[in-house]
Amino acid sequence: MTSEESENKPLKKSAKLDLLKKQLEDLEKEPDSEEDKEEEIILERVKPQTGKALSPKGLKEKKEKSDKQKEQFEKMRKAREAKIAENKKLKAQIAKQEKEELEKKLVEKAIKVKKKQIKKQQVLDEISSEEEIIIKKKDKPKITKVENITVKFVPFI
């Protein structure tokens, strides 16, 4: 079996794992080529000669904000915090009103149900306090089974 034939056939998980381990070992044993070293050099950051710190993005220097910009930023931050607090209060107030309305509806519904129960109980009490009405069921007529009747035809002469 050649390596080409083995690549065409699907491998089991354990066989794939073994193959990958072998490939990894081969790669680790190979000496570093010059291309890899060049890539590492490119990836390193070069510090600027001015001595100023790099911004998180790398090459551009961070510009300092003026006093007026700082004041404006603080003013806007405070306004934003005030707006957020106001919105929280408004949401809490709306939620409280909705809860009160729901409770009010539930109480009204409970009162209606209780009134209906009282009316039904009064009707039942009236019926039970009156004379008992005896309702007689009509007897069903008894059906007797008729045995087979045979009919005889007598010819006329």
Secondary structure by P-SEA (a helix, b strand, c coil): ccaaaaaaccccaaaaaaaaaaaaaaaaaccccaaaaaaaaaabbbbbcccccccccccccbbbbcaaaaaaaaaaaaaaaaaaaaaaaaaaaaaaaaaaaaaaaaaaaaaaaaaaaaaaaaaaaaaaaccbbbbbcccccccccccbbbbbbbbcc
